[in-house]
């Protein structure tokens, strides 16, 4: 019997009720048997510095990966595999001297296993968010699933970096998401795009997960839009249209993005000056991951007089055999 996709974006309770903030326990280690669970911490600054740190746990083993790109300097990558400890009532995961945790309304990242040494504090501008119940179900019984939530859609980040023996103060902008799944992703997914875009006033997040041939390439999408500290929209009733552009390394990444419901454009994001952050793919979530930075122009159907510019980041995932 052919399998089908059951999408939480079709949940009538989600469609009828407004979103609500995540609780501290929702961001914590869930500790479910058979799950791989991970957190992505992303940071950028006005001088062009880009950092992401990825913590993943499965069974009793943890993996932590650091990626740091600074203008005019060599890209730094670090990866650690070690046992981990984790709290269940709030976010706190430690492995090999590296630590991510939530303390009240603040989120903190510490990387101490080797240089670069980081101590960063994330002060959220917006409450945590997840689309619906945060879960996509696959299979006839929905027993294969993927959770995606965003504990921190946007944050002010401050702290210090120690690179090559030199300490640097850091101030920038940050994002944190939380992922859980109980199957090798390439068995069901053909790929995914996870994006975030920021102007002075607006925060736009989107996700597009699409199935492989077994699932007819069906797309499951979500969108979040806020202006200042007010959430304007959170919906999955949309289509994501993407046009790819090839990089010199033969890798593709989105160059234009349109988000619409039926034939009505809700949001248009014209992506300009897309820059690959690394010349090679990074393995993550059982898929090939690729990060890029872009500048863009945002247009809203509800505010046609506004055309605002900003900066964003995209992570594209391609299933690996």
N, C-alpha and C positions, 0 to 999 in steps of 0.2 A: 504494500500500500504506500502511495506517495505521501511523504511527510508534508506538513504545512507549518506556517509561521503564525503564532498567536502574539499579537502586539499589544503591549500595555497602553500604547497611545490610543487604542480603540476602546479602552475601559471607560464606560459611561460615567463612572464616578469621577474619574480624572477630568473628563470634559466638562462636567457640571460644577466641579469645585475648584476654587482658586488654589494655587500652589501654597505650600507652607514651608517654613524653615526646617532644615534638618536638625535633629537633636544630636548632642555630643556623641551618644552611643551609636548613632548611624554612621559616623565617620570612623569609628573604631574598628579594630580587627574583629571579624565575625567568627572566625575559627570553624567554619563548616567543613566537614570531611569531604574530600574530593574537589575542593575549590582551590583555584589559584586567585590570590587577592593582591591588588597593587594600588599604589598611590603615585601620581605624577605631580611633582612640584616644579612650576615653571616661573622663571624670573627674567625680567628685562630692565634695562636702564636707558636713559636718554643718550648715553655715550655709545650705544650700540652693543653693550655687553648682553649676552644671552646665556642663561643657565637652565638646565633642567636636571632634576634628580628623581630617579625612579626606584621605588622600593617595591619588591614583590616577594610574596611568601607562599609556600606550598608545602603541606605536611609540616616537617620540622626544620626545613631549610629556607633560608632567606637569601635574596640577591638584591644588591644595591648597585645602581649605575649612575655615574655623574657625567654630564656633558657640559663643557664650558667653552664658549667662543667669545673672544674679545678682539676688537678691531686692531689689526696690525700684529696680532700675536698668534702663535700656533694653537690650534684647537686642542683641548685637553679632554681625554676620556679616561674614566676609571671604572672598574667593576670589581665588586667584592661578593663572594659567596661564603656564607657562614650561618651557624645557628642563630635564631632570633628569639627575642622575648617581646611580648605584646600585652597591652591591657585590653579588657573587653568593654569597659564602661566609657572610655574616651580614647581618642587617638593617641597612642604611644607605642611606637615600634622601635626596637634597638637591635643593631647587629654590628659586630666588629668595631665598636666605638662610634658608629653613626646612629643618628637618632632623629625621628620625626615625632612631634607630639603637639597636642592641643592643651592650652593652659588658659582656662576661662574663655574669653573671646579671641585670644591670640593663638596663632599657630607658629611653631618654631622648627627650624631645620638646623641640624648640626652634622657636619661631616668632618670626622677627625681621624679616620683610618690612615690617611696619607694626604700629602698636598695635592690639590689645594684644600686648605682648611677653611670651613665655612661656619659662621654663626649668623643666621638670618631670622628675623622676626617678621611675620605676616600679620598685618592689622587689616581685617576685612572691611571693605566699603559696603558690601552687600551680604545678606544672609545666604547660607547654603541653599542649594536648589537641586531637585531631581525631577525629571519628567514623569508624572504619574507615580507609579510604584517603583520606578527606576529599573524595571526588569523587562527584558525581551525573552519570551519563551519559544523554544524550538521543539519540534517533534510532535507526534500525535498526542502525547500526554503532557507536553510542555515540561518534560523532565530534564531537558537541557536548557540552560538559561545563562543570560549575561546581564549583570547589573552595571549601571553607570550612573554616578551622581557627582555633583560638584560642590564639595564643602566650602570652597572659596571661589566664587566667580571672578572677583577682582579684589586686590589688596594692595595696600602700601607696604613696601618691603624695605627694611633697614637692617644694617648689621655690618659685618666685616668679612673680607676674603683675605687669606694668606696664600699668595702665589709666588713661587720661586723665592721664598724667604722674605717677601715684601708684603706688608699688610696694607690693605686698601679698605677705606670706608665705602659702603655701598648704600645707595638709595635708588629705588626703582618700583616696579609694578609686578604683581604676582598673581598666580592662578594655581588652584589645586583641584585635581579630580581623583575619584575613587572608583576602582573597577573590580568586579568579581565575576568569575565564570567557572563552570564545572565540566568543560569539555575542551579538547584541542580546537582552537578557533577555526583553523582551515577546514575542519570537517563540516562546518555550516556556513562560514562567512566567505564571501568573495573579496571583501575589503571594507574599508570604512574611512571616513574623513571626520576629524574632530577639529573644530575651529573656534577661535576667540578673536574678537576685534574690539578695539578700544578707541574712543575719541575722548575729548575732555569731559563730555557729558554722558555719552552712550557706552553701554556694555552690551555686546552681541555675542552669544554663544550658539553654536549649532553642532549637531551630530547627525551623521548619515551612515547607518550600517546596512550593508546589502548582502543578501544570501548568495550562496554559490548555486550551481546548476540544480542541485537537489531541491533548493528553495526558489527556483525560477528567477533568481536575481532580485527578489523582492526587497525594496528599500524600507527601512524603519528609521524615521527621522524625528528630530526634536529641535526646538528653537527657544531661546531665552533672550529677551530684550529688556534692558533697564535704562532709564534716564536719571542721572544723578543717583539717588538712593531709592527710586521708585521703580518697581517692576512693571513694565508696560504690557508684556506678552510672554506667554509660555505655552507653546502649542506643538503638536505633531501633525496638524492638519495642513501639510504643506508639501510642496515638491522642491527638490534641490536640483538645479541644473548647473552642471559644471563643465567648463571647457578647459582642457589640459594644454599645457605648454611644455615642451621637452627641454630639459636642462642639458648642458654640454656632456654630462656624464651618462646620458641616456635615460635618466630618471624623469618621470612626469610628476607635475604638481599643478593644482588648480590655478588658473589665471583669471577666470571670471566666475562669479557666483550669483545665481538668482534664486530667491526663495519666494514661492508663490502658492496660493491655494487655487486649484483649478487653473483658470486662465487669468486670474487676477493677481498681478504682482503686489506682494505685501511689502517686501523689502528687496532692494537691489544693492548689492555690494560689488562695485567695480574694483577689481584687484589689480594694482599697479606695482611695478618694480619688485616682483617676487624674487627673493634671494634664498638659495639653498643654504642651510646652516651647516651642513656637513656634506662632503662629496660621497659619502657611503651610507648605506642603509644600516639602521640599528635594529637588532632583533628585540621584539617586545610583544607580549601578549600572544605568543605563538604565531606571529605574523611579522612581515618586514615593515618596519616603521621608518618614516622619512619626515623630517621637520623643515619647515621653511618660514621665512619672515616676509611680510608684505606691507606695502602702503595701500590705502584704498579710499574710496569715496562711498559714503552711505547715503541712500535715498529711501525715505519712508512714504508709503502711500498716504498715511494719515497726516503727514507734515510735508507736503510737496514743496513748500517754500524753502525747506532746509536741504542742503547738500553739504555734509560734513566730512572732513577728512580725518584719518586716523591710521593706526598701525595694528597689525594683527599677526597671528601665528597659526599655522595649520600643521596637524599631524596626519599623514596619510598612511593607512595600513593596508598591506596587500598580503593575501593569504599565501603561505608557503606550503609546498607539498611535503 
